[in-house]
Amino acid sequence: MKKKEPHCEYLVFGHRNPDIDSLAAACGLAHLRKITDKINVRPAACGRPGARAEYLFKKFNYPLPELRWSVYPCVKDIFDPAPPVAKSEDSLYSAVELLEQNHLSRIAVLDDKGNYSGMLSLFSMLDGLLQKDDGSGGGLTGRGVRSSLKLIRNVLEGEFLCVSEQDKEQNFEVYVAAMNVESFREHIPRRRPRELAIVVGDRSDIHLMAVGMEIRLMIVTGSREVDKLVLAAAKEKKVSILRTPLDSATVIRRLKLSLPVRLLAHKEEITLTGNDRLSDISRKLFASHEDIFPVLDEDGNFRGVLNKVELSGDNKLKLLMVDHSDFDNGVPGIDCVPVVEIVDHHRFSLPPLDYPVRITCDTVGSSCTLVTELFNHFGVTIPPDLAGILLGGIVTDTLLLHSPTATERDRAALKQLEEISGVSGTELHREIFKVGSLIARMTPVEALNADRKNFTAGKINFAVSQVEEASFEEFFSKEKELREAALKIADEENLNVFALLVTDVVRENSLLLAVGEKKLLWSLPYRKIRENLYDLPGVLSRKKQLIPELLKNFQN
């Protein structure tokens, strides 16, 4: 596995509703790959740990894997949480500068409280400016400009020689003094002088006329001087005078861009939330002519933007799988995220992939045995607390090496982990199973889903759960409730058979509670105790002793 970019995230998952072996193996593989591959990797779990797993991790003071219910790529995985934004009261000129500096086609607009006001794009801006001037200060073809003195000063890079109400937003009619004073006086309207803005150079006669008319704004270009008497009169009559170094032509062009951004910002038809799945929104986004979309939370607050180009980028999340190789028992969304490694000891059932995967798959009793052997292979020392966790995985998954799946390799790994952790496997096994009955502690549905795996045999879909108890007493007390819950699950999920393997770890026997299609139940090669209940003496392993028999019978 190659060293990846720092931003790439790796998660190690066991199967859904993980048991101790799955949780411990995920922790072990994450620790190993962090050292050997120098990657940002963490263990994760798709399902809450049981009481026994919690006891084990607490005993060795080792953090449980983080809980993740799915890994579907979502907007929150690829959006930009801190993009350039425009303020609703900024000028269009500053917004255009922002777009140019960041090489963007559009940006989000926020008000002074940070609330989302809409999106501003070059296209919507041009469309708004090209509209016919209706007197409201819009359009490139008319004289109208809607703005404030403060925005006009910023856009024209000027200084006020005198000013009043510079924050007030209003409509302006703009005139350029390019004729003699008599002609210009006849040219400009007199009915609304407080809406007039006159652009003039060093024409003292025009200066006097503008102040005498008590116009709203006089813009003096080229940084020309203004007579002190004119300034004094302007202050008295509240005529604002703005001096700018720009020439008249530049002033006229820029004035049209002094509009507040909010006037041309549009509420976006397509808005996203962080939890939107990329698979659900990709088609809609690619069909849009826009390329940047606002991301809001459930309350409509702005959280960032998503650039459409990110949809085609490399996935920033990659997965490692332990204790399973089939996607049906993997975390939801696993088929949407690259899998880079698999460590498993079950029936291999990986779907076809178009990329290489590192695989460690062998016939041992515990995934933790394979992880321990990988530590040895790479020459990495196992920390004592992690060794205790891995030891717990082996003693529970092999029933302290009494399961028919147990091998000499499991025995060797168990002995090694005992030495590192300083804990006896026998004592640890006894402690874990003293924690309590899962059937007694959980609801029937929770017990059925605690350690469940789904399988397919031809057209037959079935699920098998397993619970390990110190006796059958709790099972018999809840047999009816478990059967009814199993029937409900089978019906809701269209399963042909749902079965629960209840294993007595003390007497090394099991019972099988099975519901479903009668013809399939009749094919079970076990002694029937009563309706839906079968005796499986000596059966301890779901993987090695039960599943092969069910697959063979159902396929036939």
HUNOR-V852255 format. One record per backbone hydrogen bond with DSSP energy under -1.0 kcal/mol. NH is the residue of the N-H (numbers start at 1). CO is the residue of the C=O. Records with the same first field share a line. If there is no record, write none. Layout:
BEGIN
NH=CO / CO
END
This chain:
BEGIN
8=5
9=316
10=40
11=318
12=42
13=320
16=329
17=46
23=19
24=20
25=21
26=22
27=23
28=24
29=25
30=26
31=27
32=28
33=29
34=30
35=31
36=32
37=33
41=39
42=10
44=12
45=66
54=50
55=51
56=52
57=53
58=54
59=55
60=56
62=57
66=43
68=45
71=332
75=276
76=274
77=74
78=75
79=75
80=305
86=108
88=110
90=87
92=259
93=257
95=91
96=92
97=93
98=94
99=95
100=96
101=97
102=98
104=99
107=120
109=118
110=86
111=115
114=111
117=109
118=109
119=266
120=107
122=105
125=121
126=122
127=123
128=124
129=125
130=126
140=129
145=172
146=137
147=170
150=166
152=148
153=149
154=150
155=151
156=152
158=153
159=243
161=241
162=241
168=165
170=147
172=145
173=195
174=143
175=197
177=199
178=176
184=180
185=181
186=182
187=183
188=184
195=192
196=193
197=173
198=217
199=175
200=219
204=202
207=203
208=204
209=205
210=206
211=207
212=208
213=209
214=211
215=210
216=193
217=196
218=240
219=198
220=242
221=200
222=246
223=244
224=221
231=227
232=228
233=229
234=230
235=231
236=232
237=233
239=234
240=216
241=162
242=218
243=159
244=220
251=247
252=248
253=249
254=250
255=251
257=254
258=255
261=90
262=88
263=260
264=261
266=119
272=294
276=273
278=73
281=277
282=278
285=281
286=282
287=283
293=306
295=304
296=272
297=301
300=297
303=295
304=295
305=80
306=293
308=291
310=307
311=308
312=309
313=310
318=9
319=338
320=11
321=341
322=13
323=343
330=327
334=331
336=333
340=319
342=358
343=321
344=360
358=340
360=342
362=344
364=362
370=366
371=367
372=368
373=369
374=370
375=371
376=372
377=373
378=374
380=375
387=383
388=384
389=385
390=386
391=387
392=388
393=389
394=390
395=391
396=392
397=393
398=394
400=395
402=399
403=398
406=403
411=407
412=408
413=409
414=410
415=411
416=412
417=413
418=414
419=415
420=416
421=417
422=418
428=424
429=425
430=426
431=427
432=428
433=429
435=432
441=437
442=438
447=443
448=444
449=445
453=464
455=462
457=460
460=457
462=455
463=497
464=453
465=499
466=451
467=501
469=503
476=472
477=473
478=475
482=478
483=479
484=480
485=481
486=482
487=483
488=484
489=485
490=486
491=487
492=488
493=489
495=490
496=461
497=461
498=515
499=463
500=513
501=465
502=511
503=467
504=509
505=469
508=504
509=504
510=536
511=502
512=534
513=500
514=532
515=498
517=496
521=517
522=518
524=521
529=533
530=533
533=530
534=512
535=527
536=510
539=536
545=541
546=541
547=542
550=546
551=547
552=548
553=549
554=550
555=551
556=552
END
